[in-house]
Amino acid sequence: MTGAVSESIGLQQQTLTVSWSVGNLRLHFRLYDLPTLVYLGTWMVLIIFSWNRLPSPGFYLIFHLVFIGNIVLFALFPVHQPLAFFVRQFYLVLYVPLFFTALHYLIPAVHPCTIDQQLIELDLLLLGQHATVLTESITHPILTEFLQWCYTSFYFLPAVVAAVLYSRKQWKHLDYFITLVALGFYLSYIGYLMFPALGPRFFLAHLQQIPLKGVLAFESIQNTLNSLENIQWDAFPSGHTAIVLILFYYTYRYQRGLFKGIAPFGMALIFSTVYLRYHYFVDVIAGIFWAWFTIWLTNWLVKKLFPDWRMEPSGQSNG
């Protein structure tokens, strides 16, 4: 047991861990736990204040409370085994999709209106035409197929970067990267709540003259994504744009080799958000701002909590 405890302490010292004492209890939170707890707590407050408008409000309150309880349990018990360390490191891979699914039910009840018309007017002001109509001039089944695959890579690109960091045992970098991505998702989700919008595929379908068609798996991929995500009020900001730009920031600055590998897919992914009619042009612009704010907030948090930790370019740091 002594050896296991020593190993646990060693791993903990190699991670971005914030320790707090509550009475006789000692809590060890990882950096990415903190924005997760704030996000869950925010939704719990919103659920309480929107109680009469929500379907099954008690369920959603308990839903968020259970996740908070799980994180506190993680913080209470130190990691002794590699499998437990792995679960501790990647539990958000399961949690974040569940948070997103809950938005399908929560946002229409908490903020039951859309700003699609305002976003459409902004696109017309900036471009003089609807962005999804403009892209019809280059619509082609091969391009559509390629961009649908790039759009789908959104679900895998962060995992690729995280897997590389895990394999290299760059634990502090991994904690930092997970925090960046997780906070990017949470801020996007709050954006969806503040600015509910369904997107051009619902509001501009009657203006599209050329249907999107692929050559292999386009329709099956699109149908699968639609069934998994349900109808989400998630157009503004473009979370896909924000997360990709966060990946660009991290990999270009700290893992240059990874950046060269993901950059072409990431650029195509951002373009695909408009081409495939998921987003308005202004959604992409907002995604750029959301990415910048996420990066700034994460770096501010790191400097406040870990002032002695230095991150050097190209993945070389003191941790």
N, C-alpha and C positions, 0 to 999 in steps of 0.2 A: 504493500500500500504506500509506503514511503516513497518508493521509486515513482509510482504513478502520480503522487502529489507533486513531486519535484518536477516531473515532466509537465504537469498541468501549469505550474507556476512559470516554467520556462516558456511555454507557449503563450501564456498570458502576457508575459513581458515583451514578447515579440509582436504583439498585436496592439491596435489602438484601443486600449481599454480604459474606461473611466470608472473608478471605484468610489463608492459612497457608503457610509455607515448610517444605518437607521436603527437606533437602539443597539441591540446585540447582533443585528444582522449586518452582513457585509455584502454589498451588491456590486457586481462587476459587469458593467454595461459596455458593449462594444460601441464604437462610434456610430454605426448605422442603426443601433437600437434607439438612439435618442430622437432623430426625426421621425422614426416609426411610431414611437410612443406619443409624440406631439400630434402626428396625423390622426392616430386612433382616438386620442383624447378630444381633438377638435370635432371629429364626427360624433362622438358621444354627446358633446354639448349641443350640437346641431340637432341630433335626434331628440333630445329632451325638449328643446324649444319648438320642434316641429311634430311633437307627439301625435296630435290629432289629425295630421295630414298624411302620416305614414301608414302603409300597410304593415301590420305586425311590428309596431315599433319596439315592443319588448324583445322580439327576436333579434333585431338589428342592434339593440343596445347590448344584449348578451353576446352577440357575434363579435363586436368590437372589444368587449370586456374580456372575453376568452383569449383573444390575441394578446392583449396587454398582460394578462395573467401568465401566458406562456413565456413572454419575454422576461418577465420578472423571475420566473422559475429558472430560465436560462442564466440569468444574472446571479441567482442565489447559489447555484451548484457549479463548482469549477469543473473544467473539462479534464477527464482522465485518459480517454481512449481516442485513437485517431478517428474512429467513426463518429463519436460524439463531437469531436472538433469539426469534422466535415459538416455535420448537421447544423452546428452552431454557426458555421460560416455561411451556409447557403439556405437557411430556412426561409429567407425572403423569396426564393424562387417559387415556393408554394404560396406564400402569403400574398405577394403583390397581385397575382392574377385573381385571387379571391377578393381582394380589395376592389379591383377594377370591376369584377362581376357585380358587386354590391351597388356600384354606382348606377347601374341600369334601373334599380328600384328606388334608390335614394334621391337622385337629382331631380327627377320629375315631381317628386312629392315636396322636396324642400324648396326648390326654385322652379316652379312650373311655368316657364316661358322660354322662348328661344330668341336669340338675337340674329338669326340667319339673315333676315332682311337687311339689317344694318351691315352685316359682313358683305352681303352681295353689293350693297351700295358703295362700300369702301373699295371693293374690287373694281367696280366700274369707274370710280373716281381715279384710281391708280393706273388702271390698264386700258380703260375705255371699252372694255369687253369682258365677258366672263372668262376667267382663266381656263376653265374646263372646256369651253367652246373654242378658245384659241388653240388648245392642244390638239383639237380634232384634225388640224391640217397635217399633222405628222402621225396620225393614228395608223397603226399597222399591226396585224396579228402577231408577228414575230416580236416587235417592240413591246406590245401589250403583255405577251407571255413572259418576256425577260423582266419587265418592270414588276409584274406580279410576284415573281420569284424574289426580286430584290426587296420588295415591300415586305414579304414574308420573312426575309432574313433579319428583320428587326427583332424577331423573337430569339435569334441565335447569336447575333454579333456580340452583345454584352457577355453571353455565356462563354464565347470563345476567348475573349480577353480575360475573364475571370479564371477560366481553366488554365490559361498560360501562367497567370500569376500564382495560382495554387500549385502548379507543377514545379514552379521555380522557388516555392516556399517564401515568396515575398509577402509575408503576412500583413505588414503595415500598409504596403501598397494595395493589397487586396481589400483591406478594410476601408481604405480611402476611396478606392474605386467603387466598391459596393455602396458606400455612402453617397457618392456622386450620383450614381444611377438611381438608387432608391429615392433620394431627395428629388431628382428630376421627375420621377413618376408621381410622387406625392404632390409636388407643386403643380404639375399638369392636371392632376385630378382636382385640386382646389380650383384651378382655372376653369375646368369644365363646369364646376358648380357655380362659379361667379359669372361665367359667360356661356350659358347653355346653348349649344348649336348642334344640329344634326348633320349638316354638311350638304354639298352640292348634289350628291347622288339622290337626295330626297327632294331638294327644293328646286333644282335646275334640270331635272330629268327630262322635262317637257321641251327644253331648248336644245337638247343633244340630238344631232342629226345622224351621227355615226355610232352604232353600238360597239362596245368593247368586246372583241373576240380574240381568243388566243389560238394556239396551235396544238397544245398538248393538255396541260392540266390547269389552265387558267380558271375555267368555270368551277372545277371541283375545289380548287384552293379557295376561291372567293366564297363559294357556298360554305365551306368548312369554317372559314373565318367569321362569316356572318352568323352561323349557328353557334359558334363558341362565344362570340362577343355580344350577341343579341343586338337590339337597337340601342346604341349608346349616344348620349348627348355629349360627344367628345371631339367636336371639330376644332374648337378654339380653346387653347392654342394647339398647334400640331405637336402632339407628344412625340411622334416619330421623329420630327425634325429636331426637337430639343434633345432627345436621347442620342441621336446620331451625332449631333454637334458636341455633346458631352464626351462621347467616345472619341471623336476627333481630337478634342482638347487633351484628353488624358494620354492617348496613344502617341500623338505628335510630340507632346512634351516629355513623356516619360518612357514610352515603349515605341520608338520610331519604326522599328521593323514591323510591328503589328499595324501601325498606321498605314504603311504602304500597302499592306494586304487588304485592309478593310475600306480604305478611302474610295476606291471606284464603286464598290457596292453601296457605300453610304451616300455618295452623291446621287447615284441613280435612285436610291430609296427616297431621298428628299424630293426629287423630281416626280417620282411615282405617286406621291401623296396627292398631287394635283392632277396628273395625267389619268390616274385611275378613279378620279372624281370623289375621293374621300375628303379632300380639304379645299377650302378657298385659298387664294393667294395670300390674303392677310393672315390666315392661320399659320402659314409658314413663317411670315415676318414675325408674328408673335412667338413662334417656337424659338426663333433666334434669340429674342429677349429672354425668354424663359430659361434657355440654356445658359446665357450669360449670368443671370441672377442665381441660378443653381450653383454654378461654379464659384461665384463670389461668396455665396453664403456658406458653402462647404469649406472653402479655404479660410474664411473668417472663423468658422467653428474649430477647425484644426489648429489655427494659430492661438486661439483662446485656451483650448484644452491641452494642446501638446506643443508648447512654445519651443521646446528643445529639439523637436524632430524636424530634420531638414530633408526635403525631397529634391534630389538632383535630377537634371535632364537625363534622358535615355535610360531610365530605370535604375540609375545609380543613386542610392540614398543611404542614410545611416540607419536603415531599418528595413 
